[in-house]
Amino acid sequence: MTSNATAPLPGLSFFEEFRARHMDKLLTLGTEVQFAKDEVIFHENQEAKLFYIILSGRVALDATVAGRAVRIQVLYAGEDLGWSAVLSQARQFQASALEPVRAMAFEIATLRRACEANPYFGCAFFERMFTLVADRLQSTREQLAAALVESKR
C-alpha cells in the first residue's frame, strides 16, 4: 500500500447522499492510498483500523466457508471496503486487489471523533453505512446459499 494526497471524489456512489458540507468534512479526514494487483488489503478476522472508499479498480471479497475460499462479492469504484471496522468488528472477509486500486483510507478513530463532534455529520455517515451493510449482508447471504447448494452436489 502506498499513500498520496487526497483526490476529489465526484460521482462516486458512496458519496451520493452526502450534503456538500458533510462531503467537505469527509474529504479532510481521508488519505488516498494505492494497492497493487493481487495485493491483500486485509485478511479475514484481522483487527480493523481503516475504512476505505474505492476510487478506482476492483477488489475481491472472499470468505472461508467449510474450509474453502468463496468469492462473496467484487467491489468497484465508489463502493466501501471495510464497514466492519467502523462498527468495531474484526474483518468479515479477505479483501484483495484484482487490479491496481486507488482508495480513500479513513482511520476509524478519526471518523468516530468527527461523528461525535458533529451529530449531523455522524448521522449522515452512519445512515449511509447501514444501507451499505444491509446490501453487503444480502450479497453474502446469496453467495453462501449458492455455496451450500454447490457443496451438496
Sequence and secondary structure as in RCSB ss.txt:
>XXXX:A:sequence
MTSNATAPLPGLSFFEEFRARHMDKLLTLGTEVQFAKDEVIFHENQEAKLFYIILSGRVALDATVAGRAVRIQVL
YAGEDLGWSAVLSQARQFQASALEPVRAMAFEIATLRRACEANPYFGCAFFERMFTLVADRLQSTREQLAAALVE
SKR
>XXXX:A:secstr
 EEE     TT GGGTT  HHHHHHHHHHEEEEEE TT EEE TT    EEEEEEES EEEEEEETTEEEEEEEE
 TT EE HHHHTT   SSEEEESS EEEEEEEHHHHHHHHHH HHHHHHHHHHHHHHHHHHHHHHHHHHHHHHHH
HT 
